[in-house]
Amino acid sequence: MADFPYTTRDLLEVVQGPKFKAPSYFRDTFFGNVRISRAKEIMFDKLPNGDRAVAPYINRRVGGKRIELQGYSTEMYTPPAVGNSFVVTPEDGFLRAPGKTEYETTGPDTFLDYQIKDGLTRIENMISRREELMCAQALITGHIEVKGEGVEDDIQYWSQLDVSEQPVLNLGTKWTESTSALQVMKDLSAAADVIVERCGQVPTRLVCGARVYQTLLAILGESKVLDIRNVSLGSVAPADRGAGIRYLGYLPEPGVEIVCYSGRYADADGNITKLIPDDACMLVASNLDTVMAYGAMAVGWEASGVPAIVTGTRFAFERQHDSLEQGRAIYLHSCPLPILQSTNGFLVIKAV
């Protein structure tokens, strides 16, 4: 395979189509603002809390009272590199592709295309799941623990803040103890007021863990309070909206839609873990100050031996694989970093 027939453009084309993307609710919903950096490090500004000051009355002949400019802090992180690789050899061209019979007359080059497409698609899904996990951890836990072979870091978002500054609300009376729809609405209304006070935005969605969702389904499904408001959630069947989302319904006070996210991931040991803990839910506004940033990576090309700086959401390249079969190693990498410029637009509620 000395003459490898696939360019970087060919390899990246496989993972650009939306049909190959793994479902990523947190990334696509709350980190839709994508920023691609040409540097290894990512710098971003931490925004201050919303300002509530009003302009004073002034004398027409006076220019006005001078105001003090608000400052802000700038932070810098190096996005962790994620990705994987696989090896294709000339012998892979003779493997039977899925759905093909053993008497298939398609040439080896076509079978090799299948192997490369399947390998790239699998790695793309793995990277998308990692991005989804990073976004969920940034919002739910306040930090991302980066651990891998030769890599160890802890990216802090809000877990280093004082308890009073963290976007976490622990209910005094859990919803499993009160079983009152009115109490649920009061708690959510108070939480919504906290978000409005901090940033001026009104929350529109409550994203629940499994146990919180089942608790709300039991409480709100039979609520006479909701019937008075012409909302009969007892007759609304939870719907599947794709990407692991189940929709319970719309709660008129404080005006949020309630969904359950059942996304899961497998850790390095193969243990399946939920992205949202069962006992938690997140009350969130529609316009969070977030960015999904991607850093650059240095890749050494074999022909010149000089490293090249590559940018983008994905980096695809290939190398000679040192083996008796003279195969080629194909890589797909990314350097993602979810950024929370402000932690005022959401609250993580420990509800049950």
Salt bridges, closest charged atoms under 4 A:
ASP28 OD1 - ARG27 NE 3.04
GLU68 OE2 - ARG66 NH2 3.92
GLU75 OE2 - LYS46 NZ 3.50
GLU124 OE2 - LYS21 NZ 3.35
GLU124 OE1 - ARG314 NE 2.68
GLU131 OE1 - ARG27 NH1 2.44
GLU131 OE2 - ARG314 NH1 3.01
GLU145 OE2 - LYS147 NZ 3.44
ASP154 OD1 - HIS143 ND1 2.85
GLU257 OE2 - ARG205 NE 3.10
GLU257 OE1 - ARG241 NH1 3.82
ASP278 OD1 - LYS274 NZ 2.89
GLU302 OE1 - ARG328 NH2 3.93
GLU318 OE1 - ARG328 NH2 2.41
